[in-house]
């Protein structure tokens, strides 16, 4: 998740509530020590931001509108075969096309990253995190526990319906697939952050009625193109799973694991298993979608001008970023010069780039830039806020709690 700022904008200092930091024993109890250990020692802020009900409703409304627009534009990309421009490699086209046609209601969870939205600053979409969105334990557990600890100061609650909404959406997915067993296999690339995020998904799945929910490293899973997805219980004894939640981006599989991509495509297209999030989310996760959305609705007040060509910004004020990337890596911020004013290193420089208009972010007097996000299942269902005092919000950002002020 990355954000880029323009000029100094409206201060949020009058919105900030300073509290004691969340007690470490709470994180230990919840198995979230990693969020406060080592390099993460300063990750969890002791600040809450007060958001008005009107502002929250505006964020939710924009999330609904952009969900609908994203699907319209994704279908337009498919209809015109703009796969290469959107970053979809040849080995993913069949399953993405199938997914767009048959799996729209299987989209389990995504997160919108926005700029603005506070004190009248316009809400602008920075990007979708449509496939593998993080910040789930911070939003559902850390923020809630911190509010409980400090509620004598905070009074108003955070907006956090993520687990409830996720549970209800899982129930809907079960109802839509009555011939499938209620078995869910979950896998990650084994990063600690990813494991903490999928724990939230696992708990919601169990509440929703899945009878067998297991986590398994990717290399321990058997993907059979003609039969489905299995794990080996013991010698010659296998268990099939009809639902597979992968906290592994589709683009990673398509580009880095092409053999697995081919097998998963066969499994999905032949309806041998339901893969969550579905393959069409690769289109939404691509930052190229922002370019196509802007082209489709250039006057939409919530979209930033985005292009594949830097020359479309004659003032040379834009952010350059890879169509697929994580943690603010390989981002360059241009503020009128031929060379970037600031840039980050990373592992995504080989991807095609998009160029996006600079966005205004709410700031405080210490020049922290605040970046709000909205989680979305069937509906908007939670808010997360991060902040940083650099031009690009990356892996060094702080997580900031929020409360929704009373009317």
HELIX and SHEET records of a PDB file:
HELIX    1   1 UNK A   13  UNK A   15  5                                   3    
HELIX    2   2 UNK A   24  UNK A   29  1                                   6    
HELIX    3   3 UNK A   33  UNK A   36  5                                   4    
HELIX    4   4 UNK A   38  UNK A   40  5                                   3    
HELIX    5   5 UNK A   53  UNK A   79  1                                  27    
HELIX    6   6 UNK A   83  UNK A   86  1                                   4    
HELIX    7   7 UNK A   90  UNK A  102  1                                  13    
HELIX    8   8 UNK A  104  UNK A  106  5                                   3    
HELIX    9   9 UNK A  136  UNK A  137  1                                   2    
HELIX   10  10 UNK A  138  UNK A  142  3                                   5    
HELIX   11  11 UNK A  143  UNK A  154  1                                  12    
HELIX   12  12 UNK A  162  UNK A  176  1                                  15    
HELIX   13  13 UNK A  192  UNK A  208  1                                  17    
HELIX   14  14 UNK A  218  UNK A  220  5                                   3    
HELIX   15  15 UNK A  250  UNK A  256  1                                   7    
HELIX   16  16 UNK A  258  UNK A  269  1                                  12    
HELIX   17  17 UNK A  281  UNK A  285  1                                   5    
HELIX   18  18 UNK A  288  UNK A  296  1                                   9    
HELIX   19  19 UNK A  310  UNK A  312  5                                   3    
SHEET    1   A 7 UNK A  16  UNK A  18  0                                        
SHEET    2   A 7 UNK A  44  UNK A  51 -1                                        
SHEET    3   A 7 UNK A 398  UNK A 404  1                                        
SHEET    4   A 7 UNK A 380  UNK A 388 -1                                        
SHEET    5   A 7 UNK A 369  UNK A 376 -1                                        
SHEET    6   A 7 UNK A 110  UNK A 115 -1                                        
SHEET    7   A 7 UNK A 124  UNK A 129 -1                                        
SHEET    1   B 6 UNK A  16  UNK A  18  0                                        
SHEET    2   B 6 UNK A  44  UNK A  51 -1                                        
SHEET    3   B 6 UNK A 398  UNK A 404  1                                        
SHEET    4   B 6 UNK A 380  UNK A 388 -1                                        
SHEET    5   B 6 UNK A 369  UNK A 376 -1                                        
SHEET    6   B 6 UNK A 362  UNK A 363 -1                                        
SHEET    1   C 4 UNK A 212  UNK A 215  0                                        
SHEET    2   C 4 UNK A 183  UNK A 188  1                                        
SHEET    3   C 4 UNK A 243  UNK A 247  1                                        
SHEET    4   C 4 UNK A 274  UNK A 276  1                                        
SHEET    1   D 3 UNK A 221  UNK A 224  0                                        
SHEET    2   D 3 UNK A 228  UNK A 234 -1                                        
SHEET    3   D 3 UNK A 237  UNK A 241 -1                                        
SHEET    1   E 5 UNK A 306  UNK A 307  0                                        
SHEET    2   E 5 UNK A 353  UNK A 357 -1                                        
SHEET    3   E 5 UNK A 317  UNK A 322 -1                                        
SHEET    4   E 5 UNK A 332  UNK A 335 -1                                        
SHEET    5   E 5 UNK A 342  UNK A 343 -1                                        
END                                                                             
